[in-house]
Amino acid sequence: MAYVKRLTIKATLYKALKYIVNPDKTNEKILISSNKCSQNEKVAIKEMRTLKKVHEKEDGIQGFHFIQSFKKGEVSEEEAHQIGKEWTAKFLDDNFQYILSTHTDRDHIHNHIVINSVGLNGKKYNSCVNEREDIRRYSDLVCLEHGLSIIERKGKVKYCSYKEWLESKNNTSWKDIVREDIDFIISSSGSFEEFIQKMKSEGYYIKHGSNVKYMTFKKSGMKKAVRGKTLGEDYSEEAIKERIKYKEFNISRLNTKSFRRYKISQRTFEYHVGKLIYKSEYVNTNVRLIILLFRSIFRNNQNNYEKNISSVKYTYAQKKIIAGIRDLTSSLNLLDKYNIKTRGDVKNTIQELEDRISAEDLILSKLNDLHVKSAAVMTEIELYQKYEKYYHEYNNSILKSAYRKKHEYEISKYESCKERLLKFGLKESEFKSFKAKHENIIIRMEAVQEEKENIYQELYGINKLNSYLDHENRKQICREVSLEKDSDSKSEKER
């Protein structure tokens, strides 16, 4: 993503040149290029002033300063510099003296371009509203050619990896990071005090205790602290203590009265709270068994559960189990769709879905290459049509010289676009059909991306299913079931 702006230099051209070639900012002057002038600012200023003098245009605006900033971590120093070269070549047409430098002294890499206000042909650089819009468009075009993101461009389809899709789905943020850290530390803490110490060792500053109204967390790098309550009901001080207590529950104390027998799909399966006994190799029935174990916590049927879910306030363990029921229920459809019966089928299906994603990526990559090439042509077509009226008005004007002076930028841009389109071998009569082909490429890219999203959703569901069938996850499920049963028995005794 590149952000572009333009500054006008009225009197300090040498100062601007000296600033952009600073060796501390340009990796010891390695990231500097120039056009029709020296890279040394002292020599360059003399060359620029000489050109102004030759054409008797020493007064007025002395130059222009363009800045092209990239998103943090998106581009290397060398690529940023190359993008700067390609960008200037598109909107300056090799007619102006300039120095280009790439600065690396900040967390985001950015290009500086300082140009002489007078061109080699003696004409001044024409700065106007249209010119500012066009230089941004050319910047977007070059970024597109390099596979970078751009700001608010229609028709851009950015494809991502499964990991990136998961991060997008999970909406990763500072709050998400804090929640994940808390969840992880709770899983390895035997007491609340141990939890606090481990959080501090992870770089957290924590406020808690009776003299603090809300427990707060602030990790190194965060601008401000976040309240546990803001993270969710399960992240207040009381909830964290409760979760650690849940974790410490000893399931071996349960007696054999909690042993039950269920009949599913004409097969008998047994479970003991704290222990699952599978008597089938079929994943489908095992998933149904886990769902049944979950639902037994609430002691009612599925219909009542669904009706009351919005009005009941559940504990942390219950909410986690509710999420499990939803995940596994949606996974049952995938089991039927892909005819999954064994754990081996699960792994084969995951591989099949990953292969399909790779195939869609290949198609999308080829379409993206076509899109980049056609976008370059479409830019010239649209600018040609944008400034065509100025060219016709100029040809029909009685005062051609005065009209051209007023609209020099628009007429020159029309002429340069016309010249480029001729090089592309494209006639004006073919513009409409070319635009239709360009739009068709975008539609095809969007269709492929939509198909990828659907495959990602299914892969996400299968991976969720696989994690529930995993040995460690089954043990965690059993602990939560045991906990709920124990809580119920305590409540009955209190009554």
Salt bridges, closest charged atoms under 4 A:
GLU41 OE1 - LYS29 NZ 3.87
GLU79 OE2 - HIS146 ND1 3.09
GLU86 OE1 - HIS146 NE2 2.99
ASP93 OD1 - ARG420 NH2 2.80
ASP94 OD2 - LYS36 NZ 3.62
ASP105 OD2 - LYS25 NZ 2.93
ASP107 OD1 - HIS108 ND1 3.18
GLU131 OE1 - ARG6 NH1 2.15
GLU133 OE1 - LYS386 NZ 3.17
ASP134 OD1 - LYS386 NZ 3.50
ASP176 OD1 - ARG179 NH1 2.94
ASP181 OD2 - LYS219 NZ 2.95
ASP183 OD1 - ARG243 NH2 2.64
GLU194 OE2 - LYS198 NZ 3.10
GLU233 OE1 - LYS319 NZ 3.27
ASP234 OD1 - LYS319 NZ 3.36
GLU237 OE2 - LYS241 NZ 3.35
GLU270 OE2 - ARG261 NH2 2.46
GLU270 OE1 - LYS279 NZ 3.93
ASP327 OD2 - LYS464 NZ 3.60
ASP361 OD1 - LYS452 NZ 2.54
GLU380 OE2 - ARG420 NH1 3.21
GLU382 OE1 - ARG137 NH2 1.78
GLU388 OE2 - HIS392 NE2 3.38
GLU408 OE2 - LYS123 NZ 3.39
GLU408 OE1 - ARG404 NE 3.30
GLU410 OE1 - HIS407 ND1 3.90
GLU415 OE1 - ARG404 NH2 3.02
GLU419 OE2 - LYS423 NZ 3.97
GLU451 OE2 - ARG356 NH2 3.14
GLU458 OE2 - LYS337 NZ 2.49
GLU472 OE2 - LYS475 NZ 3.76
GLU480 OE2 - LYS320 NZ 3.82
ASP486 OD2 - LYS490 NZ 3.60
ASP488 OD2 - ARG299 NH2 3.79
GLU492 OE2 - ARG299 NH1 3.42
